[in-house]
């Protein structure tokens, strides 16, 4: 399958180039589709060439003993011209550790001779010290007897001298290099993802703090005129609503100016559930619930600033419970929710204002207005 597929790309690339030129002349949309098709073919071929090809050159450290030097191995690599191998020989575990400390190698090949050089113990120590180079054990024992132990200590492969060819050993190096490259890439992507989540949570905390400051400033501006009780004294923006006769249970919400605002537990719980539902369903699906919530807020006399404080309090609890999940989607949906709530609340207060300024009056029956006129 692979040789047959390898002959097709040039034909497809030339055909895509011709069709792309014609498509640009006919319609821009088709040109974009052909360009995407060509890019997909190029990416697929690049992946296949990278996976199915030996590395062009390697620098390998061979840790061995005096009984088995690396001359024969270097000669074997030289006879097989598939890959240019630079073999650095090191006698003994101590010398090998020194070379790994001072130089950089693409892979490490360790000779296993029980009683003289224990490759399992050496590789286990190297992995424990943080070495992440591909490591292959070369020995004389049967692979079925020692291969599992090699994997347990962190070796990438075990090759028996009597059963392994030079080309097979090169492919073992290639697979080990590819595996370690993927591990490093996954580690880098995981670290980038953690950093992105941390930045999103920090940004969410900053936005919530800014919203708290904004609400506190608005409450301070409105405290002189809008929040007046009948005696003329200013009413505290954090007045406890649980002083009402029908609100014995209340949740205290911390306000940025050091004061606390008490709201009924049922209202806080209702808003918390609405926020969670809104994050999942989005805008336009909870219009009836929005209307009922605005009526409850208006009947309780809760101002827009207090509603915003309720929103920030519930949103903070939700963000702190996200853990390692992203907070960007939650913030976007929460902004839409508070905007929609404010619109409904303003409309509800406008209706109350109109009802008070223009109260209903009893109209005269037909004919009576002429008689009493």
N, C-alpha and C positions, 0 to 999 in steps of 0.2 A: 504493500500500500504506500509506503513512504517514497520509494523511487518514482512511482507513477505520479504521485501528487507533486513531487518536486519539479517535474517537467512542465507542469501547467502554468505556474505563476507568470512567467514572462509573456505567455500568450494572453493571459488575462490582463496583465498590466498594460500591454500594448492596446488591447481592445478597449479597456477602460479609458485610456488616454484619448483614443479616437472618438469614442462615444461622448466623452466629457467635452471635447471640443465642439462637437455637433450640438450637444445639449446646451452649452453656453449660448450658441447662436439662436437656438429655438426658444428655450425657456430657462430662466434662472433656477427655478425650483428643481428641475430635472438635473441641472448641473450640480446642485448641492447634493442630490441623492447619489449621483455617480462618484462624486468626490468622497463621500462617506463610504461607499462600497469599496473604492480603491484603497482608502485608508485602512479599512477593516482587513482586506486581503494582505496588505503590507504588514500590519501588526501581527496577523496570524502566522505569516511566514517568518517574521523575526523571532517569535516565540519558539517555533519549531526548530529553527536553526540554533537557537541558544540551548534548547533542551537536548537535541540530538547531535551535538557536536562536542568533541573533546576540546579542552582548553589548549590554546596555542603554545603556551609556555607555563612551566611551574617551577617554583623553588621549593624543594623538599628537604627536610632535615631527617636524616636516617640515624636513629639512635641504636647502636649495636654493641657488640662485645668484640674482644680480640679474636675469638674463635670464628666469627663470621663477619668479615669486613665487607664493605660495600662495593668493592671493585667489580664483582660479577653482576651486581644489580645495575651499576652505572653503564656497564657494557651492554646489558640487555636493553636498557632504555635507549641507548645510542643506536642499536640495531633497528629498533622500532621507531621510525621517523614520524609517527602520528603526532607526537607532542614533544616539544623541546623541554627536557627535564634538566634542571640544575640540581644535582644531588650533593648535599653537604653532609659529610659523615661526622658522627660524634660518638666516641667510645665511652660507654658508661653513662649512668643516669645523671651524675653530677655535672659532667661536661655538657650533656644535653640540656639540662636546666639552664646552664650559663649561656648557651647559644640562644635558647628561646628568650632569655631575658635581654640579651643585647641585640638580637636581630629579629627580623620579621620574615616568616616563612608562610607559604601558601598551604602547606600540609606537613604532617609529621608522620613518619613511618618508624615503628618501634619493633625491634626484633625480640621475640619472646623465647627466652631460654630459662626454664625453671632451675633455680639454684644459682644462677649467674646473674641474669637480668630478668626481673619479674615485670613484664609489660603491663599486667593488670594493675599492680600496685602503683606503678609509675603514672599511668594514665589517670587513675583515680585521684592521685595527689595533684596532678596538673588540673584536672577539672575542678577539684576543690579549691585550687588557688585562683581560679577565674580564667584559665586558658580556654579559648574558644576556637582554636585551629582544628581543622579536620585531622583526626588521628586514626591510623590504620595499624593493626597488629599483624606482623608477619612471623609465622612460626611453622613448626613441623608437625604439630598434633592435628588430629582429625577435626574438621570444623564442627561436627555435631557434638563433640565432647567439650568444647571450650567457647563456642560462639555465643551462647547465652550469657556466660560470665563476662565476655568482652562488652556486650551491649549494656550490661548492668553497671559497669564502671565508667561508661561514657565513650567507649570506642565507637567509631563509625562503621567499621567492618573488620573481619578477620580473614586473612588469606593464608592458605596452606602453600608452602613452597612447592610441594610435589604436585599440587592440583591446580595452581594458578598460572596463567600465562601473562606475558608482559602487557598485552592489550587489555586483558581482564583487569589487571591491577590499575591500569590507566583509567578505565571506566569506573573503578571503585573510587579513585581520586575525584573524578568528575562528579559522580553522584554525591560524594561527601561535600565537595565545594558548593554544589547547588543547594544541598540541604542547609548548610550553614548560612549561605546567602539568604535563603528564604527565612531562616530563623531570625537573622539580624534585621531583615526588612519588616517582619512581623513585630519584632520588638520596637523598632523605630515607629511604626504606625501606631502601636498600642500606646507608646509614650506621647506621641503627637495627639492622640485622641484624649488621653488623660489631661494633657495641657489645655486642649480646647475646652473640655468640660469644666476645668478649674477656671479658665477665663470667663466662660459663660456664667458660672455661678458668681464670680466676683463682679461681673457686670450687672447681674441681677441684683446683688446686694447694693451696689452703688445707685442703681435706678430707684430701688425702694427707699434708700436713704434720701435721695433727692426729692422723691414724692412726699416723704414725710415732712421735709423742710418746707416744701411748697404749701402743703396743707396747713402747717403751723403758721406760716406767714399770712395766708388767707384768713385763717381764724382770728389772728391778731388784728388784721385790718377791719374785720367785720364785728369785732367785739365791742367797739365803741358805739356803733349805731344800730346794727341789725339785731344783736342779741341783747335786748333790753327787757327787763321784767316790768310789770305794771308800776312798780314803785320808782322806776327810773334808774335803778342800779344795774350795772352790767352783769349778765349771767355768764358764768364760767362755761367755756366751750366744752369742758369735760364734765359737765353736770351729770350726776348718776341717774340714769333712767330707771334704775331699780327702786327709786323712791316712789314710783307710781304704785297704786294699790294692786294692780294686776300683774306686776313683774317682780315676783319675789326672788326668782333665780336669774342671775345676770353674770355675764362674762366681762371681766375687766380687760380693757385694751389699753396698752401703753401708748401714750402720745409723745411725740418728739420733744415737746416743751416740758417734760417732766410730770405732767398730769396724766390722769387715767380717765378713761371713758368707759362707762358701764352700759352694756347693751344686753337685751334679753338673750338667753341661751338659744331659744328657738330661732331667733333671727340670725344669730351667728351660724348655727348649724345649717339653716336653710340656705344662707349665702354660700357656705362652704360646699354644700352639695351642688348648688347651681354652678359654681365655678368649675368643679370637676366635670360636670356634665357638659358645660360649655366648651371646655378644652377638647373634649372628645367629639362633640357634634358640630361645633362651630356656630357662626352667626346665622340668624334667620330661622332657627329651629325652636327657639324658646320665647317666642313673642308673647304668648299668653302668660307664661311664668314671669316674664319681665313686667308685664302690666300689673299682675298681682303683687309682685315685690314692690313696685313703685307705690301702690296703694297702701301697703303695710308701712313703708317708710314715711309716707306723707301723714298717715293717721297717727303714727308715733311721734311726729314732729321732728324727725331726724333731718338735719340739714345736709347739704351737699358735702361739706367738709367732714362731717361725722360719717357719712356714707363712704367717703374716700378713705378715712381711717379704718373703717371696717374692711374695706377691700384690701388695703395694704396688710392688715393683720392676718387675714385669711391667706393671702398670697404668700406671705413670709412663711407661714406654717407649711404650705404646700411645697414651696421651693426647698425648704430644709429637709423635707421628707423624700426628695427625689433621689438622693444618694449620687450614684454615678450616671444618672440619666441626664439628658440635655435639658436645659432650662429655657432655651430660646423659644421653642414652640409654646411653652407654658406662658411666657411673658407676652408673646404676640397675642395669644387668645385672651389673656387676662386684660390687656389694653383694650381690645374690642369689647369685652364684657363691661368694663367700667364705663366706657363711652356710651354704650347702649343703655346702661342703667341710669347714667346721668341724663340722657335724653328723655327717658320715660319719667324720671323723677321731676325734671323741669316741667314737662308737659302736665304732670299731675298737679304740681303746685300752681301752674298757670290756670288750670281748671278751677282749683279751689279759690284762687284770687278772683276769677271772673264770677264765680258763684257768690262770693261775698260782696263784691262791688255792684253786681247786678242781680240782686236776689229776686226770686220769682214773686210775682204779684198777682192778685186775683183780678181777672179781667171781668168787665161788665158783660152781662148777657146781651144778646142782640136786641136793640130797641130801647134798653134802659139808659144807654149813654146819651140818647137824644132827649129823653124825658128829663134827666137830671142836668142836661147841658144848659 
